[in-house]
Amino acid sequence: MKKIPASELVINGDGSIYHLNLKPENIAETIITVGDPGRVNMVSKYFDEIEFQGSKREFVTHTGRLGSKRLTVISTGIGPDNIDIVINELDALVNIDLDTRVPKEDKKSLNIIRMGTSGCLQPGVAVGSLVLSAFAVGLDNLMHFYEFQPSEEEAALYQQLIKTDFPFPTRPYVIRSGEELLEHLSDGLHQGITMTAPGFYAPQGRAVRLQSRIQDDLTILGDFRFKQWPIMNFEMESSAIYGLSKLLGHKALSCNVILANRADKTFSDDPKGITDHMIKTMLERLEGM
């Protein structure tokens, strides 16, 4: 295998990967991603032991143990562009020899679980509910820069989407979750299709002083079904996590707690409390996985 040039794989002077400032021994094989750097401590406070803490820019990392389970929690910041950095660099830590800059012959597969917040498009889903993304639809352009071949199921969902009155001025892409993770972690929780937007306001149909081109079309999305799955929610990271994980051979699953119900026009009066509930619920399930 060819050596990767220094311009393409940037390694710091101390041997850590460029943006995340991490070395291979600093991460576990089960990775929890959160957007907000302040949420890292909300997760790691439940660890029985913290063995490593590090930070650079918006990327804060804690690694420790919950029972016998070794876990890493890392903040990504907001948006698919940051996910491009995080997933590629996490993969490099486990699948590239950073000393020789040569990919390893035996590749590791990480479990990558997003714990995020989101707005729901389905009426009657209470704020505080947890939603697992069986599929993520990317409204950003990240995966169009990679060689990506959809599965039959992903292609079928894509075709059904674009044959409806699809309101977005973009070419979407569709990625399936890691099915093993979904099976292990989904008991009793909502499942559906998640729309990953490249912004919080107009790309998600919000109008403040500027009007959104799609603000009158959210009911189209609420009515959409693919097999048993409705379009459940908007957020800003899942499709990029799913796409890069699939290409690199990792398993990914996104869990979002519903802070707002867009159809019911409601917002949680305790965002921190329901986010903490999500964290505890998912950690209990991950510990037993």
C-alpha atoms as an extended CHARMM CRD file, in Angstrom:
* protein
*
       289  EXT
         1         1  MET       CA              0.0000000000        0.0000000000        0.0000000000  PROA      1               0.0000000000
         2         2  LYS       CA              1.1830000000        3.5160000000       -0.7970000000  PROA      2               0.0000000000
         3         3  LYS       CA              2.4210000000        5.9620000000        1.7740000000  PROA      3               0.0000000000
         4         4  ILE       CA             -0.0300000000        8.8450000000        2.2880000000  PROA      4               0.0000000000
         5         5  PRO       CA              1.6970000000       12.2340000000        1.7610000000  PROA      5               0.0000000000
         6         6  ALA       CA              2.0670000000       14.6790000000        4.6560000000  PROA      6               0.0000000000
         7         7  SER       CA             -0.1200000000       17.1870000000        2.8050000000  PROA      7               0.0000000000
         8         8  GLU       CA             -3.0590000000       14.7320000000        2.7740000000  PROA      8               0.0000000000
         9         9  LEU       CA             -2.7100000000       13.1630000000        6.2300000000  PROA      9               0.0000000000
        10        10  VAL       CA             -1.5230000000       15.8390000000        8.6180000000  PROA      10              0.0000000000
        11        11  ILE       CA              0.0680000000       14.6090000000       11.8530000000  PROA      11              0.0000000000
        12        12  ASN       CA              1.0980000000       16.8890000000       14.6990000000  PROA      12              0.0000000000
        13        13  GLY       CA              4.6210000000       16.9460000000       16.0700000000  PROA      13              0.0000000000
        14        14  ASP       CA              3.6020000000       14.8280000000       19.0600000000  PROA      14              0.0000000000
        15        15  GLY       CA              2.2430000000       12.0820000000       16.7860000000  PROA      15              0.0000000000
        16        16  SER       CA             -1.4330000000       13.0010000000       17.1740000000  PROA      16              0.0000000000
        17        17  ILE       CA             -3.9020000000       13.4400000000       14.3100000000  PROA      17              0.0000000000
        18        18  TYR       CA             -4.1670000000       17.0500000000       13.1390000000  PROA      18              0.0000000000
        19        19  HSD       CA             -7.6130000000       18.4090000000       14.0730000000  PROA      19              0.0000000000
        20        20  LEU       CA             -8.6870000000       16.0470000000       16.8410000000  PROA      20              0.0000000000
        21        21  ASN       CA             -5.2730000000       16.1040000000       18.5370000000  PROA      21              0.0000000000
        22        22  LEU       CA             -5.6750000000       12.4070000000       19.4140000000  PROA      22              0.0000000000
        23        23  LYS       CA             -3.3950000000        9.3720000000       19.2920000000  PROA      23              0.0000000000
        24        24  PRO       CA             -4.6370000000        5.8390000000       18.5550000000  PROA      24              0.0000000000
        25        25  GLU       CA             -4.5280000000        4.7710000000       22.2090000000  PROA      25              0.0000000000
        26        26  ASN       CA             -6.7730000000        7.6940000000       23.1990000000  PROA      26              0.0000000000
        27        27  ILE       CA             -9.9650000000        6.2650000000       21.6720000000  PROA      27              0.0000000000
        28        28  ALA       CA            -12.1780000000        3.2380000000       22.2420000000  PROA      28              0.0000000000
        29        29  GLU       CA            -13.8230000000        1.1260000000       19.5410000000  PROA      29              0.0000000000
        30        30  THR       CA            -17.2390000000        2.4440000000       20.5960000000  PROA      30              0.0000000000
        31        31  ILE       CA            -17.4820000000        6.1780000000       19.9130000000  PROA      31              0.0000000000
        32        32  ILE       CA            -20.2840000000        8.4990000000       21.0350000000  PROA      32              0.0000000000
        33        33  THR       CA            -20.5070000000       11.7430000000       19.0760000000  PROA      33              0.0000000000
        34        34  VAL       CA            -22.2340000000       14.8620000000       20.3900000000  PROA      34              0.0000000000
        35        35  GLY       CA            -22.4290000000       18.2580000000       18.7390000000  PROA      35              0.0000000000
        36        36  ASP       CA            -21.9610000000       20.5280000000       21.7400000000  PROA      36              0.0000000000
        37        37  PRO       CA            -18.5330000000       20.4130000000       23.4550000000  PROA      37              0.0000000000
        38        38  GLY       CA            -20.3330000000       21.0430000000       26.7340000000  PROA      38              0.0000000000
        39        39  ARG       CA            -22.3000000000       17.8250000000       26.2820000000  PROA      39              0.0000000000
        40        40  VAL       CA            -19.1490000000       15.6790000000       26.4820000000  PROA      40              0.0000000000
        41        41  ASN       CA            -19.0620000000       16.0780000000       30.2480000000  PROA      41              0.0000000000
        42        42  MET       CA            -22.8080000000       15.3360000000       30.4100000000  PROA      42              0.0000000000
        43        43  VAL       CA            -21.9590000000       11.9080000000       28.9830000000  PROA      43              0.0000000000
        44        44  SER       CA            -18.6450000000       11.1570000000       30.6980000000  PROA      44              0.0000000000
        45        45  LYS       CA            -19.9380000000       12.0430000000       34.1660000000  PROA      45              0.0000000000
        46        46  TYR       CA            -21.6950000000        8.6700000000       34.0600000000  PROA      46              0.0000000000
        47        47  PHE       CA            -18.4660000000        6.7780000000       33.3000000000  PROA      47              0.0000000000
        48        48  ASP       CA            -17.0530000000        4.7530000000       36.1890000000  PROA      48              0.0000000000
        49        49  GLU       CA            -13.5620000000        5.8660000000       35.1800000000  PROA      49              0.0000000000
        50        50  ILE       CA            -12.1380000000        8.5300000000       32.8490000000  PROA      50              0.0000000000
        51        51  GLU       CA             -8.7040000000        7.6060000000       31.5440000000  PROA      51              0.0000000000
        52        52  PHE       CA             -8.1720000000       10.3620000000       28.9600000000  PROA      52              0.0000000000
        53        53  GLN       CA             -9.3420000000       13.9430000000       28.3720000000  PROA      53              0.0000000000
        54        54  GLY       CA             -8.2520000000       16.1490000000       25.4940000000  PROA      54              0.0000000000
        55        55  SER       CA             -9.4670000000       19.0860000000       23.4250000000  PROA      55              0.0000000000
        56        56  LYS       CA             -8.6490000000       21.1830000000       20.3850000000  PROA      56              0.0000000000
        57        57  ARG       CA            -10.9720000000       23.7820000000       18.8690000000  PROA      57              0.0000000000
        58        58  GLU       CA            -14.5370000000       22.4200000000       19.1260000000  PROA      58              0.0000000000
        59        59  PHE       CA            -13.3180000000       18.8170000000       19.3930000000  PROA      59              0.0000000000
        60        60  VAL       CA            -13.4240000000       17.7060000000       23.0470000000  PROA      60              0.0000000000
        61        61  THR       CA            -12.7210000000       14.0460000000       23.8060000000  PROA      61              0.0000000000
        62        62  HSD       CA            -13.1560000000       11.9190000000       26.9460000000  PROA      62              0.0000000000
        63        63  THR       CA            -12.3810000000        8.1910000000       27.0210000000  PROA      63              0.0000000000
        64        64  GLY       CA            -13.1990000000        5.9150000000       29.9260000000  PROA      64              0.0000000000
        65        65  ARG       CA            -15.1090000000        2.8950000000       31.1080000000  PROA      65              0.0000000000
        66        66  LEU       CA            -18.7050000000        2.1970000000       32.0070000000  PROA      66              0.0000000000
        67        67  GLY       CA            -18.5620000000       -1.1460000000       33.7830000000  PROA      67              0.0000000000
        68        68  SER       CA            -16.3450000000       -3.2360000000       31.5300000000  PROA      68              0.0000000000
        69        69  LYS       CA            -17.2780000000       -1.2460000000       28.4100000000  PROA      69              0.0000000000
        70        70  ARG       CA            -14.6230000000        1.1600000000       27.1030000000  PROA      70              0.0000000000
        71        71  LEU       CA            -16.2100000000        4.2420000000       25.5290000000  PROA      71              0.0000000000
        72        72  THR       CA            -15.0950000000        7.4670000000       23.8990000000  PROA      72              0.0000000000
        73        73  VAL       CA            -17.2900000000       10.5640000000       23.7000000000  PROA      73              0.0000000000
        74        74  ILE       CA            -16.2380000000       13.3230000000       21.2970000000  PROA      74              0.0000000000
        75        75  SER       CA            -17.8440000000       16.6280000000       20.3120000000  PROA      75              0.0000000000
        76        76  THR       CA            -18.0760000000       17.3730000000       16.6070000000  PROA      76              0.0000000000
        77        77  GLY       CA            -19.4810000000       20.8850000000       16.5580000000  PROA      77              0.0000000000
        78        78  ILE       CA            -22.3510000000       21.5680000000       14.1840000000  PROA      78              0.0000000000
        79        79  GLY       CA            -22.7580000000       20.4380000000       10.6040000000  PROA      79              0.0000000000
        80        80  PRO       CA            -21.6460000000       17.8970000000        7.9820000000  PROA      80              0.0000000000
        81        81  ASP       CA            -18.3630000000       19.7280000000        7.2560000000  PROA      81              0.0000000000
        82        82  ASN       CA            -17.1370000000       19.0360000000       10.7920000000  PROA      82              0.0000000000
        83        83  ILE       CA            -18.2600000000       15.4100000000       10.4840000000  PROA      83              0.0000000000
        84        84  ASP       CA            -15.9870000000       15.0660000000        7.4520000000  PROA      84              0.0000000000
        85        85  ILE       CA            -13.0480000000       15.8800000000        9.7300000000  PROA      85              0.0000000000
        86        86  VAL       CA            -14.1330000000       13.7890000000       12.7020000000  PROA      86              0.0000000000
        87        87  ILE       CA            -14.9920000000       10.5070000000       10.9500000000  PROA      87              0.0000000000
        88        88  ASN       CA            -11.9860000000       10.5790000000        8.6170000000  PROA      88              0.0000000000
        89        89  GLU       CA             -9.6010000000       11.2790000000       11.4930000000  PROA      89              0.0000000000
        90        90  LEU       CA            -11.1590000000        8.6710000000       13.7990000000  PROA      90              0.0000000000
        91        91  ASP       CA            -10.7420000000        6.1390000000       10.9990000000  PROA      91              0.0000000000
        92        92  ALA       CA             -7.1290000000        7.1730000000       10.4660000000  PROA      92              0.0000000000
        93        93  LEU       CA             -6.4190000000        6.5730000000       14.1570000000  PROA      93              0.0000000000
        94        94  VAL       CA             -7.4490000000        2.9110000000       13.9140000000  PROA      94              0.0000000000
        95        95  ASN       CA             -6.7660000000        2.0070000000       10.2830000000  PROA      95              0.0000000000
        96        96  ILE       CA             -3.5990000000        3.8890000000        9.3120000000  PROA      96              0.0000000000
        97        97  ASP       CA             -0.1420000000        3.4470000000       10.8190000000  PROA      97              0.0000000000
        98        98  LEU       CA              0.5850000000        7.0620000000       11.6990000000  PROA      98              0.0000000000
        99        99  ASP       CA              4.3450000000        6.3980000000       11.8810000000  PROA      99              0.0000000000
       100       100  THR       CA              4.6370000000        5.0070000000        8.3520000000  PROA      100             0.0000000000
       101       101  ARG       CA              1.5160000000        6.7750000000        6.9120000000  PROA      101             0.0000000000
       102       102  VAL       CA              0.4860000000        3.4510000000        5.3530000000  PROA      102             0.0000000000
       103       103  PRO       CA             -3.0360000000        1.9610000000        5.7200000000  PROA      103             0.0000000000
       104       104  LYS       CA             -3.1190000000       -1.2010000000        7.8150000000  PROA      104             0.0000000000
       105       105  GLU       CA             -3.9700000000       -4.5080000000        6.1480000000  PROA      105             0.0000000000
       106       106  ASP       CA             -6.3610000000       -5.5540000000        8.9410000000  PROA      106             0.0000000000
       107       107  LYS       CA             -9.0380000000       -2.8980000000        9.2890000000  PROA      107             0.0000000000
       108       108  LYS       CA            -10.9940000000       -2.1760000000       12.4790000000  PROA      108             0.0000000000
       109       109  SER       CA            -14.6950000000       -1.3670000000       12.4560000000  PROA      109             0.0000000000
       110       110  LEU       CA            -15.7940000000        1.2500000000       14.9830000000  PROA      110             0.0000000000
       111       111  ASN       CA            -19.2630000000        1.5780000000       16.4810000000  PROA      111             0.0000000000
       112       112  ILE       CA            -20.2310000000        5.2480000000       16.1180000000  PROA      112             0.0000000000
       113       113  ILE       CA            -23.3430000000        6.4220000000       17.9690000000  PROA      113             0.0000000000
       114       114  ARG       CA            -24.5840000000        9.9830000000       17.6480000000  PROA      114             0.0000000000
       115       115  MET       CA            -26.5070000000       11.4610000000       20.5710000000  PROA      115             0.0000000000
       116       116  GLY       CA            -28.1190000000       14.6390000000       19.3310000000  PROA      116             0.0000000000
       117       117  THR       CA            -31.0830000000       16.9900000000       19.5430000000  PROA      117             0.0000000000
       118       118  SER       CA            -33.6730000000       17.5000000000       16.8750000000  PROA      118             0.0000000000
       119       119  GLY       CA            -37.0220000000       18.8570000000       15.7240000000  PROA      119             0.0000000000
       120       120  CYS       CA            -39.8020000000       16.3690000000       14.8920000000  PROA      120             0.0000000000
       121       121  LEU       CA            -42.0850000000       16.5960000000       11.8440000000  PROA      121             0.0000000000
       122       122  GLN       CA            -44.6820000000       14.0510000000       12.9930000000  PROA      122             0.0000000000
       123       123  PRO       CA            -47.6660000000       15.4000000000       14.9810000000  PROA      123             0.0000000000
       124       124  GLY       CA            -48.2930000000       13.7990000000       18.3320000000  PROA      124             0.0000000000
       125       125  VAL       CA            -44.6900000000       12.7750000000       19.0340000000  PROA      125             0.0000000000
       126       126  ALA       CA            -44.0200000000       14.2800000000       22.4400000000  PROA      126             0.0000000000
       127       127  VAL       CA            -41.0120000000       16.4670000000       23.1120000000  PROA      127             0.0000000000
       128       128  GLY       CA            -38.5600000000       14.3750000000       25.0950000000  PROA      128             0.0000000000
       129       129  SER       CA            -39.1240000000       11.3310000000       22.8640000000  PROA      129             0.0000000000
       130       130  LEU       CA            -36.0910000000        9.5000000000       21.4600000000  PROA      130             0.0000000000
       131       131  VAL       CA            -35.8600000000        8.8980000000       17.7130000000  PROA      131             0.0000000000
       132       132  LEU       CA            -33.4570000000        6.4660000000       16.0490000000  PROA      132             0.0000000000
       133       133  SER       CA            -32.5960000000        7.1450000000       12.4130000000  PROA      133             0.0000000000
       134       134  ALA       CA            -33.1570000000        4.0080000000       10.3230000000  PROA      134             0.0000000000
       135       135  PHE       CA            -32.1730000000        6.1450000000        7.3240000000  PROA      135             0.0000000000
       136       136  ALA       CA            -30.6050000000        9.5610000000        6.9490000000  PROA      136             0.0000000000
       137       137  VAL       CA            -31.2660000000       11.7890000000        3.9340000000  PROA      137             0.0000000000
       138       138  GLY       CA            -28.5020000000       14.2820000000        3.2450000000  PROA      138             0.0000000000
       139       139  LEU       CA            -29.5820000000       17.7090000000        2.0120000000  PROA      139             0.0000000000
       140       140  ASP       CA            -25.9540000000       18.8440000000        2.1520000000  PROA      140             0.0000000000
       141       141  ASN       CA            -23.4110000000       18.0670000000       -0.5800000000  PROA      141             0.0000000000
       142       142  LEU       CA            -20.7220000000       16.1940000000        1.3920000000  PROA      142             0.0000000000
       143       143  MET       CA            -21.2010000000       12.6850000000        0.0300000000  PROA      143             0.0000000000
       144       144  HSD       CA            -21.2830000000       13.9530000000       -3.5580000000  PROA      144             0.0000000000
       145       145  PHE       CA            -17.5190000000       14.4820000000       -3.2030000000  PROA      145             0.0000000000
       146       146  TYR       CA            -16.9670000000       10.7540000000       -2.4970000000  PROA      146             0.0000000000
       147       147  GLU       CA            -17.4100000000        7.6610000000       -4.6510000000  PROA      147             0.0000000000
       148       148  PHE       CA            -20.6130000000        6.2650000000       -3.2060000000  PROA      148             0.0000000000
       149       149  GLN       CA            -22.7960000000        3.4240000000       -4.4660000000  PROA      149             0.0000000000
       150       150  PRO       CA            -26.2180000000        3.1790000000       -2.7810000000  PROA      150             0.0000000000
       151       151  SER       CA            -27.7450000000       -0.1630000000       -1.8740000000  PROA      151             0.0000000000
       152       152  GLU       CA            -31.0090000000       -1.2640000000       -3.5040000000  PROA      152             0.0000000000
       153       153  GLU       CA            -32.9530000000       -0.1280000000       -0.4510000000  PROA      153             0.0000000000
       154       154  GLU       CA            -31.1950000000        3.2610000000       -0.3230000000  PROA      154             0.0000000000
       155       155  ALA       CA            -31.8080000000        3.7430000000       -4.0530000000  PROA      155             0.0000000000
       156       156  ALA       CA            -35.4890000000        2.8480000000       -3.6420000000  PROA      156             0.0000000000
       157       157  LEU       CA            -35.9520000000        5.4430000000       -0.9020000000  PROA      157             0.0000000000
       158       158  TYR       CA            -34.1350000000        8.0360000000       -3.0200000000  PROA      158             0.0000000000
       159       159  GLN       CA            -36.3680000000        7.3480000000       -6.0320000000  PROA      159             0.0000000000
       160       160  GLN       CA            -39.5230000000        7.5610000000       -3.9390000000  PROA      160             0.0000000000
       161       161  LEU       CA            -38.3730000000       10.8690000000       -2.4580000000  PROA      161             0.0000000000
       162       162  ILE       CA            -37.6270000000       12.5800000000       -5.7370000000  PROA      162             0.0000000000
       163       163  LYS       CA            -40.8900000000       11.3490000000       -7.3080000000  PROA      163             0.0000000000
       164       164  THR       CA            -42.8580000000       13.1740000000       -4.6230000000  PROA      164             0.0000000000
       165       165  ASP       CA            -43.1380000000       16.9540000000       -4.5160000000  PROA      165             0.0000000000
       166       166  PHE       CA            -39.6570000000       17.0730000000       -3.0150000000  PROA      166             0.0000000000
       167       167  PRO       CA            -39.3410000000       20.7080000000       -1.8730000000  PROA      167             0.0000000000
       168       168  PHE       CA            -35.5650000000       21.0660000000       -1.5390000000  PROA      168             0.0000000000
       169       169  PRO       CA            -33.3640000000       22.8470000000       -4.1210000000  PROA      169             0.0000000000
       170       170  THR       CA            -30.6620000000       20.1740000000       -3.7020000000  PROA      170             0.0000000000
       171       171  ARG       CA            -29.8890000000       16.6280000000       -4.8480000000  PROA      171             0.0000000000
       172       172  PRO       CA            -30.3360000000       14.4300000000       -1.7740000000  PROA      172             0.0000000000
       173       173  TYR       CA            -28.4650000000       11.2720000000       -0.8560000000  PROA      173             0.0000000000
       174       174  VAL       CA            -29.7650000000        8.4080000000        1.2630000000  PROA      174             0.0000000000
       175       175  ILE       CA            -27.8210000000        6.2440000000        3.7360000000  PROA      175             0.0000000000
       176       176  ARG       CA            -29.0150000000        3.3110000000        5.8790000000  PROA      176             0.0000000000
       177       177  SER       CA            -28.0380000000        3.0700000000        9.5300000000  PROA      177             0.0000000000
       178       178  GLY       CA            -25.8640000000        0.2850000000       10.9010000000  PROA      178             0.0000000000
       179       179  GLU       CA            -28.5780000000       -2.3570000000       11.1100000000  PROA      179             0.0000000000
       180       180  GLU       CA            -26.9310000000       -4.3350000000       13.9300000000  PROA      180             0.0000000000
       181       181  LEU       CA            -26.7580000000       -1.2390000000       16.1170000000  PROA      181             0.0000000000
       182       182  LEU       CA            -30.3640000000       -0.3590000000       15.3040000000  PROA      182             0.0000000000
       183       183  GLU       CA            -31.4710000000       -3.8700000000       16.2840000000  PROA      183             0.0000000000
       184       184  HSD       CA            -29.5270000000       -3.8240000000       19.5590000000  PROA      184             0.0000000000
       185       185  LEU       CA            -30.5010000000       -0.3070000000       20.6810000000  PROA      185             0.0000000000
       186       186  SER       CA            -34.0030000000        0.3410000000       19.3300000000  PROA      186             0.0000000000
       187       187  ASP       CA            -36.3360000000       -1.4830000000       21.7260000000  PROA      187             0.0000000000
       188       188  GLY       CA            -39.3460000000        0.7000000000       22.4910000000  PROA      188             0.0000000000
       189       189  LEU       CA            -38.0000000000        3.7950000000       20.7140000000  PROA      189             0.0000000000
       190       190  HSD       CA            -39.3060000000        5.6870000000       17.6790000000  PROA      190             0.0000000000
       191       191  GLN       CA            -37.6400000000        4.8950000000       14.3520000000  PROA      191             0.0000000000
       192       192  GLY       CA            -37.8010000000        6.7610000000       11.0800000000  PROA      192             0.0000000000
       193       193  ILE       CA            -36.0900000000        8.7710000000        8.4010000000  PROA      193             0.0000000000
       194       194  THR       CA            -33.9590000000       11.7420000000        9.4220000000  PROA      194             0.0000000000
       195       195  MET       CA            -33.3530000000       14.7510000000        7.1650000000  PROA      195             0.0000000000
       196       196  THR       CA            -29.8650000000       16.1950000000        7.6100000000  PROA      196             0.0000000000
       197       197  ALA       CA            -29.8720000000       19.8700000000        6.6690000000  PROA      197             0.0000000000
       198       198  PRO       CA            -26.9110000000       22.1780000000        5.9400000000  PROA      198             0.0000000000
       199       199  GLY       CA            -28.3760000000       24.8900000000        8.1810000000  PROA      199             0.0000000000
       200       200  PHE       CA            -30.8050000000       25.5000000000       11.0420000000  PROA      200             0.0000000000
       201       201  TYR       CA            -33.0910000000       28.1700000000        9.6060000000  PROA      201             0.0000000000
       202       202  ALA       CA            -34.1600000000       28.2130000000        5.9300000000  PROA      202             0.0000000000
       203       203  PRO       CA            -32.8190000000       24.7000000000        5.1390000000  PROA      203             0.0000000000
       204       204  GLN       CA            -35.1710000000       23.3580000000        7.8220000000  PROA      204             0.0000000000
       205       205  GLY       CA            -38.1050000000       25.5230000000        6.7620000000  PROA      205             0.0000000000
       206       206  ARG       CA            -37.7350000000       28.1800000000        9.4730000000  PROA      206             0.0000000000
       207       207  ALA       CA            -38.4540000000       31.8080000000        8.6930000000  PROA      207             0.0000000000
       208       208  VAL       CA            -37.3610000000       34.6000000000       11.0360000000  PROA      208             0.0000000000
       209       209  ARG       CA            -36.6420000000       37.7660000000        9.0010000000  PROA      209             0.0000000000
       210       210  LEU       CA            -35.7010000000       35.8320000000        5.8600000000  PROA      210             0.0000000000
       211       211  GLN       CA            -38.2430000000       33.6090000000        4.1890000000  PROA      211             0.0000000000
       212       212  SER       CA            -37.4790000000       29.9420000000        3.5420000000  PROA      212             0.0000000000
       213       213  ARG       CA            -38.2450000000       28.4610000000        0.1350000000  PROA      213             0.0000000000
       214       214  ILE       CA            -39.5790000000       25.3220000000        1.8430000000  PROA      214             0.0000000000
       215       215  GLN       CA            -41.4580000000       26.6950000000        4.8610000000  PROA      215             0.0000000000
       216       216  ASP       CA            -44.8550000000       25.9060000000        3.3330000000  PROA      216             0.0000000000
       217       217  ASP       CA            -43.8250000000       22.3750000000        2.3080000000  PROA      217             0.0000000000
       218       218  LEU       CA            -43.1490000000       20.6820000000        5.6480000000  PROA      218             0.0000000000
       219       219  THR       CA            -46.4940000000       18.8630000000        5.4950000000  PROA      219             0.0000000000
       220       220  ILE       CA            -45.2350000000       17.0610000000        2.3560000000  PROA      220             0.0000000000
       221       221  LEU       CA            -42.4180000000       15.6280000000        4.4130000000  PROA      221             0.0000000000
       222       222  GLY       CA            -44.7150000000       14.7680000000        7.3140000000  PROA      222             0.0000000000
       223       223  ASP       CA            -46.9610000000       12.7440000000        5.0030000000  PROA      223             0.0000000000
       224       224  PHE       CA            -44.1170000000       10.8010000000        3.3650000000  PROA      224             0.0000000000
       225       225  ARG       CA            -43.6390000000        7.0840000000        4.1160000000  PROA      225             0.0000000000
       226       226  PHE       CA            -41.0420000000        4.5780000000        2.9110000000  PROA      226             0.0000000000
       227       227  LYS       CA            -42.1740000000        1.0870000000        3.8990000000  PROA      227             0.0000000000
       228       228  GLN       CA            -42.9220000000        1.4560000000        7.6350000000  PROA      228             0.0000000000
       229       229  TRP       CA            -40.7500000000        4.5220000000        8.1440000000  PROA      229             0.0000000000
       230       230  PRO       CA            -42.0300000000        8.1300000000        8.1810000000  PROA      230             0.0000000000
       231       231  ILE       CA            -39.8170000000       11.1790000000        7.9240000000  PROA      231             0.0000000000
       232       232  MET       CA            -39.4040000000       11.8860000000       11.6220000000  PROA      232             0.0000000000
       233       233  ASN       CA            -37.0280000000       14.7720000000       12.1080000000  PROA      233             0.0000000000
       234       234  PHE       CA            -34.5610000000       17.4280000000       10.9810000000  PROA      234             0.0000000000
       235       235  GLU       CA            -30.9930000000       17.7500000000       12.2760000000  PROA      235             0.0000000000
       236       236  MET       CA            -27.5250000000       18.5340000000       10.9030000000  PROA      236             0.0000000000
       237       237  GLU       CA            -25.0850000000       15.6040000000       11.1780000000  PROA      237             0.0000000000
       238       238  SER       CA            -26.5450000000       12.1080000000       10.7170000000  PROA      238             0.0000000000
       239       239  SER       CA            -26.2850000000       11.6280000000        6.9400000000  PROA      239             0.0000000000
       240       240  ALA       CA            -22.5930000000       12.5610000000        6.9410000000  PROA      240             0.0000000000
       241       241  ILE       CA            -21.8850000000       10.1870000000        9.8420000000  PROA      241             0.0000000000
       242       242  TYR       CA            -23.7680000000        7.3830000000        8.0930000000  PROA      242             0.0000000000
       243       243  GLY       CA            -22.2070000000        7.9860000000        4.6820000000  PROA      243             0.0000000000
       244       244  LEU       CA            -18.5760000000        8.1790000000        5.7790000000  PROA      244             0.0000000000
       245       245  SER       CA            -19.0200000000        5.2910000000        8.2170000000  PROA      245             0.0000000000
       246       246  LYS       CA            -20.4530000000        3.0990000000        5.4800000000  PROA      246             0.0000000000
       247       247  LEU       CA            -17.6190000000        3.8960000000        3.0580000000  PROA      247             0.0000000000
       248       248  LEU       CA            -14.9450000000        3.3040000000        5.7110000000  PROA      248             0.0000000000
       249       249  GLY       CA            -16.4560000000        0.0900000000        7.0980000000  PROA      249             0.0000000000
       250       250  HSD       CA            -17.7740000000        1.3840000000       10.4210000000  PROA      250             0.0000000000
       251       251  LYS       CA            -21.2290000000        0.9150000000       11.9720000000  PROA      251             0.0000000000
       252       252  ALA       CA            -23.2220000000        4.0580000000       12.7740000000  PROA      252             0.0000000000
       253       253  LEU       CA            -26.4870000000        4.9160000000       14.4750000000  PROA      253             0.0000000000
       254       254  SER       CA            -28.0260000000        8.2840000000       15.2920000000  PROA      254             0.0000000000
       255       255  CYS       CA            -30.2660000000        8.8660000000       18.3200000000  PROA      255             0.0000000000
       256       256  ASN       CA            -31.9440000000       12.2440000000       18.7140000000  PROA      256             0.0000000000
       257       257  VAL       CA            -34.0360000000       13.5680000000       21.5620000000  PROA      257             0.0000000000
       258       258  ILE       CA            -36.9310000000       15.6800000000       20.3210000000  PROA      258             0.0000000000
       259       259  LEU       CA            -36.6150000000       19.2360000000       21.6430000000  PROA      259             0.0000000000
       260       260  ALA       CA            -39.2290000000       20.7180000000       19.3020000000  PROA      260             0.0000000000
       261       261  ASN       CA            -42.2390000000       19.3410000000       17.4780000000  PROA      261             0.0000000000
       262       262  ARG       CA            -42.5450000000       21.4000000000       14.3040000000  PROA      262             0.0000000000
       263       263  ALA       CA            -45.9960000000       20.0470000000       13.4560000000  PROA      263             0.0000000000
       264       264  ASP       CA            -47.3980000000       20.7550000000       16.9240000000  PROA      264             0.0000000000
       265       265  LYS       CA            -45.3660000000       23.9900000000       17.3150000000  PROA      265             0.0000000000
       266       266  THR       CA            -44.0960000000       22.9360000000       20.7450000000  PROA      266             0.0000000000
       267       267  PHE       CA            -40.6770000000       23.1940000000       22.4050000000  PROA      267             0.0000000000
       268       268  SER       CA            -39.4070000000       21.4710000000       25.5400000000  PROA      268             0.0000000000
       269       269  ASP       CA            -39.3820000000       23.4920000000       28.7500000000  PROA      269             0.0000000000
       270       270  ASP       CA            -36.4830000000       21.3400000000       30.0190000000  PROA      270             0.0000000000
       271       271  PRO       CA            -34.0010000000       20.7510000000       27.1620000000  PROA      271             0.0000000000
       272       272  LYS       CA            -31.1490000000       19.8340000000       29.4920000000  PROA      272             0.0000000000
       273       273  GLY       CA            -33.2520000000       17.3840000000       31.4650000000  PROA      273             0.0000000000
       274       274  ILE       CA            -34.5390000000       15.4630000000       28.4510000000  PROA      274             0.0000000000
       275       275  THR       CA            -31.0740000000       15.4400000000       26.8850000000  PROA      275             0.0000000000
       276       276  ASP       CA            -29.7500000000       13.9050000000       30.0900000000  PROA      276             0.0000000000
       277       277  HSD       CA            -32.5090000000       11.2850000000       29.9030000000  PROA      277             0.0000000000
       278       278  MET       CA            -31.3880000000       10.3750000000       26.3700000000  PROA      278             0.0000000000
       279       279  ILE       CA            -27.7790000000       10.0350000000       27.5100000000  PROA      279             0.0000000000
       280       280  LYS       CA            -28.6550000000        7.7560000000       30.4370000000  PROA      280             0.0000000000
       281       281  THR       CA            -30.9690000000        5.6280000000       28.2850000000  PROA      281             0.0000000000
       282       282  MET       CA            -28.4130000000        5.1020000000       25.5360000000  PROA      282             0.0000000000
       283       283  LEU       CA            -25.5030000000        4.5060000000       27.9240000000  PROA      283             0.0000000000
       284       284  GLU       CA            -27.4730000000        1.7640000000       29.6830000000  PROA      284             0.0000000000
       285       285  ARG       CA            -28.1050000000        0.0930000000       26.3190000000  PROA      285             0.0000000000
       286       286  LEU       CA            -24.5160000000        0.4970000000       25.1490000000  PROA      286             0.0000000000
       287       287  GLU       CA            -23.1570000000       -0.9840000000       28.3680000000  PROA      287             0.0000000000
       288       288  GLY       CA            -25.1750000000       -4.1420000000       27.7830000000  PROA      288             0.0000000000
       289       289  MET       CA            -24.4350000000       -4.4150000000       24.0520000000  PROA      289             0.0000000000
